[in-house]
Amino acid sequence: MKYLVPFLLFFTTSVKGQKIHYKSILVDTHNDAPTACIEKKVSFDQDLTGINHADLTRMKTGGLDYQLFSIWCDGEKINPYAWAMREMDTMDAVAARNPDKMVVAKDWKTIKKTLKQGKIVAQYGVEGGHMIEDKIERLDTFYNRGVRYMTLTWNNSPSWASSHTFEKTPVTGTQQKGLNAFGLQIVERMNQLGMMVDVSHVGEATFWDVIKNSKKPIIASHSNAYSICPVSRNLNDDQIKAIGVNGGVIFLNFFSGFIDSNFSKKDMAFRKAHTAEVDSLLATGIQKEYAFTLLSDKYKTESESIKPTIEQLMQHFDHIVQLIGVNHVGIGSDFDGINSAPQGLSTVLDYRNFTKALIARGYSNKDIKKVLGGNFLRVYRINNPN
């Protein structure tokens, strides 16, 4: 009998989790599949089990309804704007080959129709202002292609905004912290277009300039709580509160290094143990972040052992909710852009485990639906009513 009660509780939670999970509109604001597919020379509409965190079929099996695909490169060896167009061409081609499964939706009418038909809504999020190469008119081009947010900086900094990396360790030169006059024009144009301003990756000075100047709610497409894991990519309590006042949403990042403050040391030791292989991969021309991803894929047992748990991720969720409420949190997994996610959240098939964690915390079906997708849809509609 002592074993039956826990089993029944688990079974009940599991059944309830399946029901609410698949009845909700599930939105993930950040997936790097376009880059991962190009770097690994695979197609998103293949079965990529054991290769990528996501593919078209497994996304739907996992309950995903709406994906914003990250458009990104590090800008070191690749022309950013040309690469961005290549990535969107690649995903547009996937949608064209699979019209019964995925639609690149550019207006609200198409979004609603696609969701009603049970297909995946696909849109894009440009990860880093360097992708426009200081040409503001490219915002319009991106928007017309289906880009619905831009992260103002990646770890690097465009000429008009400072990243968290730059502000933590400023390099020599003339660049200022925060947004310059051109950066303010970028934010203004994004507001006009209906392209959400994303503050993941930006430095604090840039963040506060955005808060002061954006006329619409902002997002942090893939960030966690600094007070739980103190890395500069996460948001401190004042920033979290400001996003709440702004009406924006913070979408939780599944990267182990932004969840567990002890992960980075373990990961560095793992990488050091395989330095020769990393160097060999880099010699092929692959971008550095994906060299580490391939390494983790190869040594799964070793990489799995240093991962945090879902409960550690949920500590970030709990903290943000305590500060600004359940209306301001969502999911921005960073799948296929990270080399490590929590145990139990390894691929897009595992979104259900996140939902189960919400149920275990006693959240109502109404609040769970908000977290899984409703909060995104609200901030999206305020930014882009068309």
N, C-alpha and C positions, 0 to 999 in steps of 0.2 A: 504493500500500500504506500509506503514511504517513497517508492520510485514512481508510482502511478500519478500522484498529484503533480510533480514537476513536469512529467511527460504530457499530461492533459493540458497544463498551462502553456507549454511550448506549442502543442498542436493547435490549441485555440488561437494563440497569437499568430501562428503561421497561416492558418486559414483566413483569419481576419485580414492579415497583411496582404495575402494574395488578392482578396476581394477589393480592398480600398486602393491598392497599388494599381490594379488594372482599370479601375473605374476613374482614376484621376488622370488629368493631362500632365504627363511628365515631361519637363523641360530641362535640358542640360545646356548651360550657356557657354561651355568651353570644351571642345574636343579637337585635338590636333591631327585627326586622321588624314587630312590632305597632305601634310608634310610627311607623316609616317608612311603613307602609301607610296609617295614618290621616292622617298629615301630607301624604302625596302623593296621597291620595284614590284608592287602588288596592286591589285585593284580592289576598291572598297566593296564591290558587289561580289567578290569571291568569299569563300569560307576562310576567314583569317584566324581561326582558332589556333592558339599557340604562337601567332605571329603578331597580331595587334590586340589591343584591348577591345576594339570594336570592329564590326562590319555591319553591312546593311541588314542582313537577316537577324543577327544576334541583337542588334539594337531593338528591333520590334519584339523579339522574344523576351527581352528584358523589360518591356513595357514602355520604352521610350517613344514619345509622340512628336517631339519638337527639338531639333538640334541646331545650335549655332556652331558651325565649324570654324576653327581658328585658321586665319590666313596669316602665316608667319614665316619669316626667315631671320637668321641672326644678322644679316647685312654684311657679313665679313667677306664672303667669297661670291655672293650672289647679288645680282641687281634686284633690290627689294620689290619695286613696282612690277617688273616683268615676272618675277616669281609669284607675286600675288595673283596676277592675271592667269598664270599657268595653273595655280592651285584651284582657282574658281572654275577655270575651263575643265579641269579634271573632275571636279564634283558635279558640274553641270552635265558632263557627259554620263556620269553614273545615273543621274536623275533621268536623262533622256533614254538611257537603256532600260530603265526600270520605272516607267510611268505609273505602274500599279502599286509601287512601294514608296516612292519618295518624290516630293515636289519642291522645287526652289520657289518659295512663296514670297511675293513682293508687295502684296496688299492684304488688308484684313479680310476681304471677301474670299480670297484664295486660301488664306490661313484657315478660316472657318470651314470651308468646303473640304480642304485636305484632311483636317482633323475628323470631320464627320465621316469621311470615306475610310478612315482607319489607316491612312498613309502617313508617312513621316514628313513633317514640315522641316525643310532645310533652309537655313539662312547662314550668313557669314559674319564673323567678327574679326576685324583686322587687329592683330596683336602687335601694336607698336607704331607710333606716329612716323617712324623712319620709313614705313612702307609707302608713304605718299611722296617721299623725296622732296619735301618743301614746296610742293605744288598743291595749293588749296583746291584747285578745280578737280583734282583727283578724288576728293571726297564725293563729289557729284557722280563721277564715274563709278566709284565703289558702291554708292547707294543704289544706283541703277542696276548694278549686278546682284543686289541682294544683301549687301553689307548693312547690318542694323546696329552695330556698335563698333567703336574703335577704342582700343586701349591706348591712351595718349603716349605712353612710352612702353618699351620692353625693358630689359635690363640695361640696354644702351639708351642714349638720349638723342632725340632729334635736336635740331638747332633751337627749337622754340619751347621745349619743356624738359624738365630735369627728372631723371629716374631715381628710384630708391638707391640704386648702386652709385650714381653720381653724387647724390646728396650725402651718402654715407662716407664716401671717400672722394671728394672733388678732385678732378684732374686739373692740370694747368691749362690755362686758356681763358677765353673771354666769356664763356657761357655763364649765365646767371642761374641761380636757383629759382624754380617756379616757372610760370608762364611769362614769356615776353609778349610784346604787342601782337606779334604774328600768332602766337599761341592762343591769345584771347580771341583772335579772329577765327581760329580753327574751332574753338568751343562754340562760338556764336553761330558759325555755319552748320555745325553738327546739330545744334538746337533747331535751326531753321529747317534742316532736311528731315529731322526725325530720327537721326542717328544717335543712339545713346552714348553718352560720355562714360568711358570705363576708366576707373582709377586704380585697378590692379596694376602693380609694377611701378607706379609713380612715386616720387619722393613726397615728403610732407609739404614742402613749399608749394609744389604743383597741386597737391591735393587741396590745400586751403584756397588757392587761387581758383580752382574749379568750383568749390563750394560757394565762393563769393560771387562768381560770375555766371554759372550755369543757370538758365531760366527754367530748366526742366529737371526732374529727378534723375539722378545718376545711378550707375551700378558699379560694383566691384565684381567682375565676372568670374574671378577665381582667386579668392583670398580668405584667410582665416584670422583668428584673434591673436594679437601680439602678446597679450598678457598670459596666454596659455603656452604659446610657443614664440619666444622673442626673436624672430628673424625679421629683417627689414621689409620683406615681402608681405607681411601680415599687417593688419590694421590695429592701431592702439585704441584705447577706450574712447578718447575724445573724437577720433575719426569715426568710429562706429556710431557714436551718438549723433554726430553731424549728419551721417547718411540717413539715420532715422528721422531727424528733423527735416531733411531735404526730401523725404518721401521715397528714397531709393532703396535698393536691395543689395545685400551681400550674398554671393553665391559661394558655398563652401568648396574649397580645393581639396582633392583627395591625395595630393602629394605628401608622402610620409615626412619629408623634411619640413613641411609647413604645419604638421600636426604634432610631431614629437621633437622636442628640443634636443633629445639625445641621438636622433637618427643621423645627423650629419657626420658625427664622429665615426659611427659604425659604417656609414656609406663610404667615407673617405678611406677607411681601412680596406673595405671591399674593393674599391677602385685601385688602390695602391697595389693590392695583391695581384691585380691583372693589368698592370701598367703596359706591359709589352703588347697585349692584345688590343688595348685602347689605341696605342700608337699605330698599330697596323691598320686598324679601322680608319683612323683619321687620315692615314696615307692614301686611302682610296678616294678621299674627297668628301666623305660623309660629314654632315654637320655634327659638332661635338656632342650636343644633347642626345642625338640619336645613336652615337657610338656607345654611350653609357646605357641606353635602353637595350641595345642588342646584347650588351654584356649581361645585363640583368636577366634577359630572356634565356640566355645560354646557361647561366648558373642559377636556376630557379630555386633550388633548395637553399642555397646560400643566401640569396637575396630575400627569400621569404622569411628567413629566420630573424631578420633585423627590422621587419615591418612593425608599425604600431597596430593597435586594434581599432575596430569601429568605435568602441566606447571612448577611445581617446579623441577621435574625430568629433564625437557627440559632445565632448566637453566644450569644444569650440561653439557648437550649435547652442548649447545651454547658456554659455556666457553671452553670446550675442542676443539671444532671446531675453535674457534677464535685463540687458541694457536697453533694448529698443523694441522688443516684442516680436511675436511670431510672424507679423506681416512684412518683415524685412529680411527674410532668410530664404535661400534656395540652394540649388545644386549647380556647381560649375566644376565638374570633376577633374578636368585637365587630362582625361584619358588620352592615350597615344601621344602625349607630350611630356609624360613623366616616366621614370624608370622604376617607381615604387609607389604602390597604393596600399591602404590598410588591409590587413588580413580580413577576408570576408567581403572585400570590395575590389576584387582583382580585375573584373571586366564588366562590360555593360550588362551581363546577365545577373549581376549582383545588386542592382539598384533596389531590388526587393528587400535586401537585408537592411538598407537604410530606412526603408519604410517600416520594417519590423522594429527598428530601434526607436522610431517615433511613437509607435503604438505602445512599446514597453514603457515609455515615459508618460503615457496617459493622455496623449494629445487626441483631440476629437477628430472625426473624419473631416470636418470642415477645415480645421487647422492643417491637417495633413495635406489636403488638397491645395491649400495656399502654398505650403512649403514646396511641394513637388512641382507646381507649375503656376498656380494662381497668382502668386506675388510677381512672377516675371510678366505674366500677361497684363497685369495692372500697370506696371511701370512702362511696359512696351506701348500700351495704348495711350498713355499720357504723352509719351514722346512722339508717337506716330499714329495718330487717329485714323489715317487713311488705309 
